[in-house]
Amino acid sequence: MMPLTKVQEGAKAILRVVDGGQELRGRLASLGLLPGTELEVIRNSGHGPFVIAVKGSRVVIGRGMASRMEVE
């Protein structure tokens, strides 16, 4: 497993663990990001917002959130 921030643009990954408190897990769950969810990295330029595609929608999250999401 690795943090979502290490996944290159265009690659797909499966969310396995959210390393954060109840508030972070709840926020991500409201965006459809639950453990077991497949996602695709749309934008990971090393700075600025992090864009992913999940369940047919594009979601923008901060780098701090992305770094706490473990994927494989």
PyMOL CGO cylinders between C-alpha atoms (Angstrom):
from pymol import cmd
from pymol.cgo import CYLINDER

trace = [
    CYLINDER, 0.00, 0.00, 0.00, 1.00, 3.61, -0.53, 0.3, 1, 1, 1, 1, 1, 1,
    CYLINDER, 1.00, 3.61, -0.53, -0.45, 7.09, -0.05, 0.3, 1, 1, 1, 1, 1, 1,
    CYLINDER, -0.45, 7.09, -0.05, -2.72, 8.32, -2.84, 0.3, 1, 1, 1, 1, 1, 1,
    CYLINDER, -2.72, 8.32, -2.84, -0.28, 11.19, -3.46, 0.3, 1, 1, 1, 1, 1, 1,
    CYLINDER, -0.28, 11.19, -3.46, 2.22, 8.65, -4.89, 0.3, 1, 1, 1, 1, 1, 1,
    CYLINDER, 2.22, 8.65, -4.89, -0.17, 7.46, -7.64, 0.3, 1, 1, 1, 1, 1, 1,
    CYLINDER, -0.17, 7.46, -7.64, 0.55, 8.91, -11.08, 0.3, 1, 1, 1, 1, 1, 1,
    CYLINDER, 0.55, 8.91, -11.08, -2.00, 10.66, -13.27, 0.3, 1, 1, 1, 1, 1, 1,
    CYLINDER, -2.00, 10.66, -13.27, -4.12, 8.24, -15.29, 0.3, 1, 1, 1, 1, 1, 1,
    CYLINDER, -4.12, 8.24, -15.29, -3.55, 5.33, -12.90, 0.3, 1, 1, 1, 1, 1, 1,
    CYLINDER, -3.55, 5.33, -12.90, -6.33, 3.55, -11.06, 0.3, 1, 1, 1, 1, 1, 1,
    CYLINDER, -6.33, 3.55, -11.06, -6.18, 2.47, -7.43, 0.3, 1, 1, 1, 1, 1, 1,
    CYLINDER, -6.18, 2.47, -7.43, -8.39, 0.99, -4.73, 0.3, 1, 1, 1, 1, 1, 1,
    CYLINDER, -8.39, 0.99, -4.73, -8.84, 2.89, -1.49, 0.3, 1, 1, 1, 1, 1, 1,
    CYLINDER, -8.84, 2.89, -1.49, -7.96, 0.61, 1.42, 0.3, 1, 1, 1, 1, 1, 1,
    CYLINDER, -7.96, 0.61, 1.42, -7.45, 2.74, 4.55, 0.3, 1, 1, 1, 1, 1, 1,
    CYLINDER, -7.45, 2.74, 4.55, -8.10, 6.32, 5.62, 0.3, 1, 1, 1, 1, 1, 1,
    CYLINDER, -8.10, 6.32, 5.62, -5.53, 7.30, 8.22, 0.3, 1, 1, 1, 1, 1, 1,
    CYLINDER, -5.53, 7.30, 8.22, -7.47, 9.99, 10.02, 0.3, 1, 1, 1, 1, 1, 1,
    CYLINDER, -7.47, 9.99, 10.02, -10.12, 10.78, 12.55, 0.3, 1, 1, 1, 1, 1, 1,
    CYLINDER, -10.12, 10.78, 12.55, -13.87, 10.46, 12.38, 0.3, 1, 1, 1, 1, 1, 1,
    CYLINDER, -13.87, 10.46, 12.38, -14.26, 13.89, 10.76, 0.3, 1, 1, 1, 1, 1, 1,
    CYLINDER, -14.26, 13.89, 10.76, -11.91, 13.08, 7.88, 0.3, 1, 1, 1, 1, 1, 1,
    CYLINDER, -11.91, 13.08, 7.88, -13.43, 9.63, 7.32, 0.3, 1, 1, 1, 1, 1, 1,
    CYLINDER, -13.43, 9.63, 7.32, -16.92, 11.16, 7.36, 0.3, 1, 1, 1, 1, 1, 1,
    CYLINDER, -16.92, 11.16, 7.36, -15.96, 13.89, 4.88, 0.3, 1, 1, 1, 1, 1, 1,
    CYLINDER, -15.96, 13.89, 4.88, -14.45, 11.37, 2.47, 0.3, 1, 1, 1, 1, 1, 1,
    CYLINDER, -14.45, 11.37, 2.47, -17.43, 9.02, 2.87, 0.3, 1, 1, 1, 1, 1, 1,
    CYLINDER, -17.43, 9.02, 2.87, -19.77, 11.87, 1.91, 0.3, 1, 1, 1, 1, 1, 1,
    CYLINDER, -19.77, 11.87, 1.91, -17.76, 12.18, -1.33, 0.3, 1, 1, 1, 1, 1, 1,
    CYLINDER, -17.76, 12.18, -1.33, -18.18, 8.45, -2.03, 0.3, 1, 1, 1, 1, 1, 1,
    CYLINDER, -18.18, 8.45, -2.03, -14.67, 7.56, -0.89, 0.3, 1, 1, 1, 1, 1, 1,
    CYLINDER, -14.67, 7.56, -0.89, -15.05, 4.46, 1.26, 0.3, 1, 1, 1, 1, 1, 1,
    CYLINDER, -15.05, 4.46, 1.26, -12.57, 1.59, 1.70, 0.3, 1, 1, 1, 1, 1, 1,
    CYLINDER, -12.57, 1.59, 1.70, -12.84, -0.73, -1.31, 0.3, 1, 1, 1, 1, 1, 1,
    CYLINDER, -12.84, -0.73, -1.31, -13.76, 2.06, -3.73, 0.3, 1, 1, 1, 1, 1, 1,
    CYLINDER, -13.76, 2.06, -3.73, -11.92, 2.16, -7.06, 0.3, 1, 1, 1, 1, 1, 1,
    CYLINDER, -11.92, 2.16, -7.06, -10.70, 5.58, -8.13, 0.3, 1, 1, 1, 1, 1, 1,
    CYLINDER, -10.70, 5.58, -8.13, -8.64, 7.10, -10.91, 0.3, 1, 1, 1, 1, 1, 1,
    CYLINDER, -8.64, 7.10, -10.91, -6.13, 9.91, -10.47, 0.3, 1, 1, 1, 1, 1, 1,
    CYLINDER, -6.13, 9.91, -10.47, -6.95, 12.72, -12.91, 0.3, 1, 1, 1, 1, 1, 1,
    CYLINDER, -6.95, 12.72, -12.91, -4.52, 15.36, -11.66, 0.3, 1, 1, 1, 1, 1, 1,
    CYLINDER, -4.52, 15.36, -11.66, -1.46, 14.94, -9.46, 0.3, 1, 1, 1, 1, 1, 1,
    CYLINDER, -1.46, 14.94, -9.46, 0.96, 17.67, -10.44, 0.3, 1, 1, 1, 1, 1, 1,
    CYLINDER, 0.96, 17.67, -10.44, 2.85, 17.76, -7.14, 0.3, 1, 1, 1, 1, 1, 1,
    CYLINDER, 2.85, 17.76, -7.14, 1.24, 21.01, -6.05, 0.3, 1, 1, 1, 1, 1, 1,
    CYLINDER, 1.24, 21.01, -6.05, -2.26, 22.47, -5.95, 0.3, 1, 1, 1, 1, 1, 1,
    CYLINDER, -2.26, 22.47, -5.95, -5.46, 20.46, -5.71, 0.3, 1, 1, 1, 1, 1, 1,
    CYLINDER, -5.46, 20.46, -5.71, -5.61, 16.73, -6.23, 0.3, 1, 1, 1, 1, 1, 1,
    CYLINDER, -5.61, 16.73, -6.23, -8.32, 15.58, -8.69, 0.3, 1, 1, 1, 1, 1, 1,
    CYLINDER, -8.32, 15.58, -8.69, -9.70, 12.04, -8.77, 0.3, 1, 1, 1, 1, 1, 1,
    CYLINDER, -9.70, 12.04, -8.77, -12.56, 10.29, -10.55, 0.3, 1, 1, 1, 1, 1, 1,
    CYLINDER, -12.56, 10.29, -10.55, -14.80, 8.12, -8.41, 0.3, 1, 1, 1, 1, 1, 1,
    CYLINDER, -14.80, 8.12, -8.41, -18.12, 6.52, -9.36, 0.3, 1, 1, 1, 1, 1, 1,
    CYLINDER, -18.12, 6.52, -9.36, -18.45, 8.64, -12.50, 0.3, 1, 1, 1, 1, 1, 1,
    CYLINDER, -18.45, 8.64, -12.50, -17.75, 11.97, -10.79, 0.3, 1, 1, 1, 1, 1, 1,
    CYLINDER, -17.75, 11.97, -10.79, -14.66, 14.12, -10.43, 0.3, 1, 1, 1, 1, 1, 1,
    CYLINDER, -14.66, 14.12, -10.43, -13.70, 15.03, -6.89, 0.3, 1, 1, 1, 1, 1, 1,
    CYLINDER, -13.70, 15.03, -6.89, -11.18, 17.66, -5.82, 0.3, 1, 1, 1, 1, 1, 1,
    CYLINDER, -11.18, 17.66, -5.82, -9.43, 17.08, -2.50, 0.3, 1, 1, 1, 1, 1, 1,
    CYLINDER, -9.43, 17.08, -2.50, -6.49, 18.70, -0.78, 0.3, 1, 1, 1, 1, 1, 1,
    CYLINDER, -6.49, 18.70, -0.78, -3.05, 17.15, -0.72, 0.3, 1, 1, 1, 1, 1, 1,
    CYLINDER, -3.05, 17.15, -0.72, -3.28, 16.67, 3.04, 0.3, 1, 1, 1, 1, 1, 1,
    CYLINDER, -3.28, 16.67, 3.04, -6.39, 14.52, 2.62, 0.3, 1, 1, 1, 1, 1, 1,
    CYLINDER, -6.39, 14.52, 2.62, -4.82, 12.58, -0.26, 0.3, 1, 1, 1, 1, 1, 1,
    CYLINDER, -4.82, 12.58, -0.26, -1.71, 11.85, 1.80, 0.3, 1, 1, 1, 1, 1, 1,
    CYLINDER, -1.71, 11.85, 1.80, -3.87, 10.18, 4.48, 0.3, 1, 1, 1, 1, 1, 1,
    CYLINDER, -3.87, 10.18, 4.48, -5.55, 7.84, 1.98, 0.3, 1, 1, 1, 1, 1, 1,
    CYLINDER, -5.55, 7.84, 1.98, -3.75, 4.49, 1.61, 0.3, 1, 1, 1, 1, 1, 1,
    CYLINDER, -3.75, 4.49, 1.61, -4.36, 2.76, -1.74, 0.3, 1, 1, 1, 1, 1, 1,
    CYLINDER, -4.36, 2.76, -1.74, -3.15, -0.24, -3.68, 0.3, 1, 1, 1, 1, 1, 1,
]
cmd.load_cgo(trace, "trace")
